């Protein structure tokens, strides 16, 4: 359990670190690009209403190199205006005057239909950004919108800033202005969390600088495209443009207006196709929304919980299958979310999966290994207990067996047979006591041994125990002194008497002959302290806590003449604990030992 708690805490601390960092953010973007390409061309109600007029390579071959002459641009726009499009967005920089007559014709054509002309921002590292505005007469004939792309650090255009500012002036994006004109809407209305365009609510919060994530309908060529040359030579059908949103711009290879996008391949996507995708995103309300941080964290916790549950429940091939299922569910869930307009972070979810599976696996392994070690320790302890009790039982059994065989000899004198009968009786009682002690140890190990407290006059109990212990001490001519004032405590007299007797006999056993063992009882205020002091050879500090472990014997005793099982002090400690007290030991080699039972009075 402690391993599980440790790796759960570690997992919670590590999830934000692996999920929210620069590397996973970059991989998230690339993974979402892949999912968008796998989606293919998205269904788009507005795609049929968007037409691109491309100043392409065919136009350049027929009418000269780019930029196209102003008179040719004016002629094509005039024919386009005659087709009555709903809106015309002109993504061609017209900042320098060249041909006043052609520029007047362009302004007149733009005035015939709702129109938007492009402005760009020039970023000069040595100065502040500045607008490259269209000519004044063109700006007066139409709205002005910025045509600036904002690639991510990896050079991929995934979003657009719907508003940009420079030189104290702020402009909307060209596609947003075109959408407003297509919807016959007034200027966009801003709130803190969105931009309102008629009935459309665009999720472009001020906190993100009015950033809109572009939902690309498909790769280059998704929208209908007409060569500008076909306008000039009259081969374009006016019906292609009637009532449509038309975006005009350069697509020729040398124009330089191409960018990589999530769905582009090869040389990248032309600027007018990107504008069309922005316009489509707005008109279809196909907005891509990232998860709020709280929801994102919740998603990571779900992934982590699934991994932890799989590791805790399954093993072997079943575990491998469960984890493979969780891993496969990550891209599947992200793909399904993308279809619903939600951006789930595949790389972060995968990183959380790997972290969770790794930590949970390591934690479970450690937990199982710890449980196995504990099980092995218990198995060894039980085997040792059986071995110890078998060894102890062997002596009385041998005496009983030998005496019972000899007592059948009728030639033995009655006195001898009487002695043998007494020996059998004595050894059988000893055998019963050994078995009872063994059973007590088993009950304590399983937690089923409980005390039955009642008022006990402590000095009387101590006097009774000392009398029994003196019979044991007589063989070593060891004296037992007692100092126990009259006092009463609530205790189990049998268990407490056993604990004191065990401490006294231990003191006699490990003391030299003709020494003195002292039992003292004193009032501590809220309780009593019962101490047994001997003049034995003492206990080293590093072994003083180990002696209370079941079946532990001092290394010196294992090689000595005194027999023992290492059970007694473990029982004494358990009895003290059951009474709500404790046992303490003070000892040093060569200076004797003092064992003290500290017990509450009630």
C-alpha positions in Angstrom: 0.0 0.0 0.0 2.8 2.4 0.8 4.3 1.9 -2.6 1.0 2.6 -4.3 0.6 5.8 -2.3 4.1 6.9 -3.1 3.8 6.4 -6.9 0.3 8.0 -6.9 1.8 11.1 -5.3 4.8 11.0 -7.7 2.4 10.6 -10.6 0.3 13.6 -9.6 3.4 15.8 -9.3 4.9 14.6 -12.6 1.9 14.9 -14.8 2.0 18.7 -15.3 5.7 18.4 -16.0 5.4 15.9 -18.8 2.2 17.2 -20.2 2.9 21.0 -20.3 6.3 21.7 -21.7 7.7 23.0 -25.0 8.6 19.6 -26.5 5.2 18.0 -25.9 3.5 21.2 -27.2 5.4 20.9 -30.4 4.7 17.2 -30.8 1.0 17.9 -29.9 0.8 20.3 -32.8 2.5 17.9 -35.3 0.2 15.0 -34.1 -2.9 17.1 -34.6 -1.6 18.0 -38.1 -1.5 14.3 -38.9 -5.0 13.7 -37.6 -6.2 16.7 -39.7 -4.6 15.1 -42.8 -6.1 11.7 -41.9 -9.5 13.4 -41.7 -9.2 14.5 -45.3 -11.5 17.1 -46.9 -14.0 18.3 -44.3 -17.7 18.7 -45.1 -18.2 22.5 -45.6 -21.5 24.2 -46.5 -19.8 27.4 -47.3 -17.0 25.9 -49.6 -19.2 26.2 -52.7 -19.7 29.9 -52.0 -15.9 30.6 -52.0 -14.0 31.0 -55.3 -10.3 31.7 -55.7 -9.0 33.8 -58.6 -5.3 32.9 -58.9 -2.7 35.1 -60.6 -0.9 31.9 -61.4 1.9 30.7 -63.6 -0.4 30.5 -66.6 -1.2 34.2 -66.1 2.5 35.1 -65.8 3.4 33.1 -68.9 0.7 34.9 -71.0 0.8 38.4 -69.6 4.2 38.9 -68.3 6.1 38.4 -65.1 4.7 39.3 -61.7 3.8 41.7 -60.3 1.0 42.0 -62.9 0.6 45.3 -64.6 -1.9 47.6 -63.0 -4.0 47.9 -66.2 -4.3 44.2 -66.5 -5.3 43.9 -62.8 -7.9 46.7 -63.3 -9.3 44.9 -66.4 -9.7 41.6 -64.7 -11.3 43.2 -61.6 -13.8 45.1 -63.8 -14.9 41.9 -65.5 -15.1 40.2 -62.1 -17.3 43.1 -60.7 -19.7 42.7 -63.7 -20.3 39.1 -62.6 -21.9 40.5 -59.3 -19.9 38.5 -56.7 -21.1 38.9 -53.1 -17.7 40.2 -51.9 -14.2 40.5 -53.4 -11.1 40.3 -51.2 -8.0 41.5 -53.0 -4.8 40.0 -51.6 -2.4 42.1 -53.7 -0.2 44.8 -52.2 -0.9 48.1 -53.9 1.1 50.5 -51.8 3.2 52.4 -54.5 1.5 54.5 -57.2 2.3 53.4 -60.8 -0.5 54.1 -63.2 -3.1 56.6 -62.0 -5.6 55.7 -64.7 -5.4 51.9 -63.8 -5.6 52.6 -60.1 -8.7 54.7 -60.6 -10.3 51.8 -62.6 -9.4 49.3 -59.7 -11.0 51.7 -57.2 -14.1 51.9 -59.3 -14.3 48.1 -59.7 -14.0 47.6 -56.0 -16.7 50.2 -55.4 -19.1 48.2 -57.6 -19.1 45.3 -55.1 -18.4 45.0 -51.4 -14.7 44.7 -51.3 -11.6 44.3 -49.0 -8.1 45.2 -50.0 -5.0 43.9 -48.2 -2.6 45.7 -46.0 0.6 44.1 -44.7 2.9 44.6 -41.7 6.6 45.0 -42.4 8.7 43.8 -39.5 12.0 45.6 -39.5 14.2 44.3 -36.7 15.8 47.7 -36.5 12.5 49.6 -36.1 9.0 49.2 -34.9 6.5 47.2 -37.2 4.8 49.5 -39.7 1.8 49.1 -42.0 2.2 48.8 -45.7 -1.2 50.3 -46.7 -2.9 50.3 -50.1 -3.2 53.5 -52.0 -5.5 56.0 -50.5 -8.0 55.9 -53.3 -8.2 52.1 -53.0 -8.6 52.2 -49.2 -11.4 54.7 -49.7 -13.3 52.3 -52.0 -13.2 49.3 -49.8 -12.4 48.0 -46.4 -8.8 47.3 -45.4 -7.8 44.1 -43.8 -4.4 42.7 -42.8 -3.0 39.7 -44.8 -0.3 38.8 -42.3 0.3 35.1 -41.6 1.6 34.0 -38.1 3.4 30.7 -38.5 4.2 28.7 -35.3 7.8 28.2 -34.3 8.0 25.2 -36.7 6.9 27.4 -39.6 3.4 25.9 -39.9 0.4 28.3 -40.1 -2.2 26.8 -37.8 -3.8 30.0 -36.6 -4.4 33.7 -37.5 -4.6 36.8 -35.3 -7.9 38.3 -36.2 -6.7 41.7 -35.1 -3.2 43.2 -35.5 -1.8 46.5 -34.4 1.1 48.6 -35.6 1.9 52.4 -35.6 -1.1 52.9 -33.2 -3.6 51.5 -35.8 -5.5 48.2 -35.4 -6.9 46.2 -38.3 -9.0 43.1 -38.7 -7.9 40.1 -40.7 -8.7 40.2 -44.4 -10.9 37.0 -44.1 -12.8 38.4 -41.1 -13.6 41.6 -43.0 -14.7 39.5 -46.0 -16.9 37.4 -43.7 -18.5 40.5 -42.3 -19.3 41.8 -45.8 -20.6 38.3 -46.9 -22.9 38.3 -43.9 -24.0 41.9 -44.4 -22.8 42.4 -40.9 -21.5 45.6 -39.3 -18.0 45.8 -38.0 -17.0 42.9 -35.7 -18.0 43.5 -32.0 -15.5 42.5 -29.3 -16.0 41.0 -25.9 -13.5 39.6 -23.5 -13.9 36.0 -24.6 -15.1 36.3 -28.2 -15.7 38.3 -31.4 -19.3 38.7 -32.5 -20.0 38.8 -36.2 -23.8 39.0 -36.6 -25.1 35.8 -35.1 -21.7 34.1 -35.2 -19.7 34.0 -32.0 -16.0 33.5 -32.8 -13.9 32.0 -29.9 -11.0 34.4 -30.1 -10.5 35.7 -26.5 -8.5 38.9 -25.8 -6.2 36.9 -23.5 -5.0 35.0 -26.6 -4.7 38.3 -28.7 -7.7 37.4 -30.8 -6.2 34.2 -32.1 -8.3 32.0 -34.3 -7.3 28.3 -34.9 -7.9 27.6 -38.6 -10.0 24.5 -39.4 -8.5 23.6 -42.8 -11.2 22.1 -45.1 -8.6 20.2 -47.0 -5.3 20.6 -49.0 -4.5 23.0 -51.8 -7.3 22.8 -54.4 -10.2 22.2 -52.0 -11.8 25.5 -53.1 -12.8 26.2 -56.7 -10.0 28.0 -58.4 -10.1 30.2 -61.6 -7.0 31.5 -63.4 -6.9 35.3 -63.6 -5.9 34.8 -67.2 -9.4 33.4 -67.9 -10.9 36.7 -66.7 -8.6 38.6 -69.1 -9.3 36.5 -72.1 -13.1 36.2 -71.4 -13.2 32.4 -71.0 -14.4 32.6 -67.4 -18.1 32.1 -66.9 -19.6 35.0 -64.9 -21.9 32.5 -63.2 -18.9 31.1 -61.4 -18.6 34.3 -59.4 -22.2 35.4 -59.0 -23.1 35.7 -55.4 -19.8 34.2 -54.3 -17.0 35.3 -52.0 -14.1 35.8 -54.3 -10.5 36.0 -53.1 -7.9 37.3 -55.6 -4.2 36.9 -55.2 -1.0 35.5 -56.5 -0.2 31.8 -56.6 2.6 31.7 -59.1 5.8 29.9 -58.0 7.8 33.1 -57.9 5.2 35.1 -55.9 6.6 33.9 -52.6 3.1 33.9 -50.9 3.1 30.3 -49.8 3.2 28.8 -46.3 3.2 25.3 -44.8 -0.1 24.3 -43.1 -1.3 21.2 -41.3 -2.7 19.8 -44.6 -0.2 21.2 -47.1 2.4 19.1 -48.9 5.4 19.8 -51.1 5.8 23.6 -51.6 3.1 24.7 -49.1 -0.3 26.4 -49.5 -0.9 29.6 -51.3 -2.0 32.7 -49.3 -5.4 32.9 -51.0 -6.1 29.3 -50.1 -5.3 30.1 -46.4 -7.6 33.1 -46.6 -10.3 30.9 -47.9 -9.9 28.4 -45.1 -10.1 31.2 -42.5 -13.2 32.5 -44.2 -14.7 29.0 -44.3 -13.9 28.5 -40.6 -15.8 31.6 -39.7 -18.8 31.1 -42.0 -19.2 27.4 -41.1 -18.6 28.2 -37.4 -16.1 25.3 -37.6 -14.1 26.6 -34.7 -11.4 24.5 -33.1 -11.3 24.9 -29.3 -8.5 23.7 -27.1 -9.5 22.1 -23.8 -9.5 24.5 -20.8 -6.6 23.7 -18.4 -8.9 22.1 -15.8 -10.5 19.8 -18.4 -7.1 19.0 -19.8 -5.8 18.0 -16.4 -8.9 15.9 -15.9 -8.3 14.1 -19.2 -4.7 13.3 -18.1 -6.0 12.0 -14.8 -8.4 9.7 -16.6 -5.6 8.3 -18.7 -3.4 7.9 -15.6 -6.3 6.2 -13.7 -6.9 3.8 -16.7 -3.2 2.8 -16.7 -3.0 2.3 -12.9 -6.3 0.3 -12.9 -4.9 -2.0 -15.7 -1.6 -2.5 -13.9 -3.4 -3.3 -10.6 -6.0 -5.6 -12.1 -4.2 -7.6 -14.9 -1.0 -9.5 -15.3 1.0 -10.9 -18.3 -0.7 -10.9 -21.7 -3.9 -9.5 -20.2 -2.0 -6.5 -18.9 -0.2 -6.0 -22.2 -3.6 -6.1 -24.0 -5.2 -3.6 -21.5 -2.3 -1.1 -21.8 -2.3 -1.5 -25.6 -6.0 -0.7 -25.5 -5.5 2.4 -23.5 -2.7 3.5 -25.8 -4.8 2.9 -28.9 -7.7 4.9 -27.3 -5.5 8.0 -27.1 -5.3 8.9 -30.9 -8.8 7.5 -31.4 -10.2 9.8 -28.8 -8.2 12.8 -30.1 -9.5 12.1 -33.7 -13.1 11.9 -32.5 -12.6 15.1 -30.6 -11.2 16.8 -33.7 -14.2 15.8 -35.7 -16.3 17.6 -33.0 -14.1 20.7 -33.1 -12.2 20.0 -29.9 -8.4 19.9 -29.8 -7.2 17.2 -27.5 -3.4 16.9 -27.0 -2.2 13.5 -28.3 1.4 13.8 -27.3 0.7 15.0 -23.8 -1.8 12.2 -23.3 0.7 9.7 -24.6 3.4 11.1 -22.4 1.0 10.8 -19.4 0.2 7.2 -20.5 3.9 6.3 -20.6 4.6 8.0 -17.3 1.5 6.4 -15.6 2.2 2.9 -17.0 5.8 3.1 -16.0 5.3 4.4 -12.5 2.3 2.1 -11.9 4.3 -0.9 -13.2 7.3 0.0 -11.1 5.1 0.6 -8.1 3.2 -2.6 -8.5 6.4 -4.5 -8.9 7.8 -3.0 -5.8 4.5 -3.6 -3.9 4.4 -7.2 -5.0 8.1 -7.7 -4.3 7.6 -6.3 -0.8 4.5 -8.5 -0.2 6.5 -11.5 -1.4 9.3 -10.7 0.9 6.9 -10.3 3.9 5.2 -13.5 2.9 8.6 -15.2 2.8 9.6 -13.7 6.1 6.4 -15.0 7.7 6.9 -18.4 6.2 10.4 -18.6 7.6 9.2 -17.3 11.0 6.5 -20.0 11.0 8.9 -22.7 10.0 11.3 -21.5 12.8 8.5 -21.5 15.3 7.6 -25.1 14.4 11.2 -26.0 14.5 11.7 -24.3 17.9 8.6 -25.9 19.5 9.5 -29.3 18.0 13.0 -28.9 19.6 11.4 -28.0 23.0 8.9 -30.8 22.8 11.5 -33.3 22.1 13.0 -33.3 25.6 9.8 -33.9 27.6 8.6 -36.4 25.1 11.9 -38.3 25.4 11.6 -38.3 29.2 8.0 -39.4 29.1 8.7 -42.1 26.5 11.8 -43.5 28.4 10.0 -43.4 31.8 6.9 -45.1 30.4 9.0 -47.9 28.9 10.9 -48.4 32.2 7.9 -48.2 34.5 6.5 -51.4 32.9 9.5 -53.3 34.3 8.0 -55.1 37.3 11.5 -55.7 38.8 11.9 -52.0 39.6 11.4 -51.1 43.2 8.0 -49.3 43.9 9.9 -46.2 45.0 11.6 -45.9 41.6 8.4 -46.6 39.7 6.8 -43.9 41.8 9.5 -41.4 40.9 9.1 -42.3 37.2 5.4 -41.7 37.4 6.1 -38.3 39.0 8.6 -37.6 36.2 6.0 -38.5 33.6 3.5 -36.2 35.3 6.0 -33.4 35.6 7.2 -33.6 32.0 3.6 -33.9 30.6 2.8 -30.6 32.5 5.9 -29.1 30.9 4.8 -30.3 27.5 1.3 -28.8 28.0 2.9 -25.5 29.0 5.1 -25.5 25.9 2.1 -26.1 23.6 0.1 -23.4 25.4 2.9 -21.0 24.9 3.1 -21.9 21.3 -0.6 -21.3 20.9 -0.3 -18.0 22.6 2.3 -16.9 20.2 0.1 -17.9 17.3 -2.9 -16.1 18.7 -0.7 -12.9 19.2 0.6 -13.2 15.7 -2.9 -13.3 14.3 -4.2 -10.5 16.7 -6.8 -12.7 18.4 -5.3 -12.7 21.9 -7.2 -10.1 23.9 -6.9 -9.2 27.6 -9.6 -9.3 30.2 -9.0 -6.4 32.6 -10.2 -6.3 36.2 -8.9 -4.7 39.4 -5.6 -6.2 40.5 -3.8 -5.6 43.8 -0.3 -5.3 42.4 1.8 -6.0 45.5 -0.1 -9.3 46.1 0.3 -10.4 42.5 4.1 -9.6 42.6 4.5 -11.5 45.8 2.8 -14.6 44.3 5.0 -14.4 41.2 8.2 -13.9 43.2 7.4 -17.1 45.2 7.1 -19.1 42.1 10.3 -17.6 40.6 12.3 -18.3 43.8 11.8 -22.0 43.1 13.4 -21.5 39.7 16.2 -19.3 41.2 17.1 -21.9 43.9 19.1 -24.0 41.5 21.5 -21.1 40.8 21.3 -19.9 44.4 20.1 -16.6 43.1 18.3 -14.2 45.5 15.2 -12.3 44.5 14.4 -9.1 46.3 11.1 -7.3 46.0 9.9 -3.8 46.7 6.2 -3.4 45.8 4.0 -1.0 47.8 0.3 -1.6 47.9 -1.5 -0.2 44.9 -4.3 -1.3 42.6 -4.4 -1.3 38.7 -6.8 -2.6 36.1 -5.1 -5.5 34.3 -5.4 -9.1 33.2 -3.8 -10.9 36.2 -2.9 -14.0 34.4 -1.1 -12.2 31.5 0.5 -9.6 33.7 1.7 -12.4 36.1 3.1 -14.2 33.1 5.0 -11.1 32.0 6.5 -10.4 35.4 7.4 -14.1 35.9 9.1 -14.2 32.4 11.2 -11.1 33.3 12.2 -12.6 36.6 13.2 -16.1 35.2 15.0 -14.4 32.3 17.0 -12.3 34.8 17.8 -15.4 36.9 18.7 -17.4 33.7 21.2 -14.8 32.4 22.7 -13.8 35.8 25.8 -15.4 37.4 25.3 -17.8 40.3 24.8 -16.4 43.8 23.8 -13.0 42.4 20.7 -10.9 43.2 17.7 -10.1 41.1 15.5 -7.2 42.2 11.8 -6.5 41.5 10.6 -3.0 42.1 7.2 -1.3 41.6 6.8 2.4 41.7 3.9 4.8 41.1 4.5 7.2 38.2 1.4 9.3 38.8 -0.9 8.2 35.9 0.5 4.6 35.9 3.0 2.2 37.4 6.5 1.1 36.5 7.4 -2.6 37.2 11.2 -3.1 36.8 13.3 -6.2 37.0 17.1 -5.6 37.5 19.8 -8.3 37.2 23.5 -8.5 37.5 24.0 -10.4 34.3 26.4 -9.7 31.4 24.2 -7.1 29.7 22.9 -6.5 26.2 24.7 -4.6 23.4 22.8 -1.4 22.3 22.3 -2.6 18.7 20.5 -5.8 20.0 18.3 -4.1 22.6 15.3 -3.7 20.3 15.7 -7.0 18.5 15.3 -9.0 21.6 11.5 -8.3 21.6 11.1 -9.8 18.1 9.6 -13.3 18.2 12.2 -16.1 18.2 15.1 -13.7 18.2 18.0 -14.8 20.5 21.3 -13.0 21.2 24.1 -14.4 19.1 26.0 -15.1 22.4 23.0 -17.1 23.7 22.7 -19.2 20.6 26.2 -20.6 21.4 25.8 -20.7 25.2 24.6 -23.3 27.6 21.2 -21.6 28.4 18.4 -23.0 26.3 15.5 -20.8 25.0 13.2 -20.2 22.1 13.1 -16.4 22.0 9.4 -16.4 22.6 9.1 -15.0 26.1 10.1 -11.3 25.6 7.9 -11.1 22.5 5.0 -12.2 24.6 5.9 -9.7 27.3 6.0 -6.9 24.8 2.6 -7.9 23.4 1.1 -8.1 26.8 2.4 -4.6 27.6 0.9 -3.3 24.3 -2.4 -5.0 25.0 -2.6 -3.1 28.4 -1.9 0.2 26.6 1.7 0.3 27.9 5.2 -0.4 26.8 8.4 -2.2 27.8 11.7 -0.5 28.2 15.2 -1.9 28.5 18.4 -0.3 30.0 21.5 -2.3 29.6 25.2 -2.2 28.8 27.6 -5.1 28.4 29.1 -6.3 31.7 26.8 -4.0 33.8 23.5 -6.0 34.0 20.1 -5.1 32.6 16.9 -3.5 33.8 13.6 -4.3 32.1 10.7 -2.0 32.9 7.0 -2.5 32.2 5.3 0.9 32.1 1.5 0.4 32.4 -1.5 2.7 32.9 -3.5 2.3 36.1 -6.8 1.9 34.3 
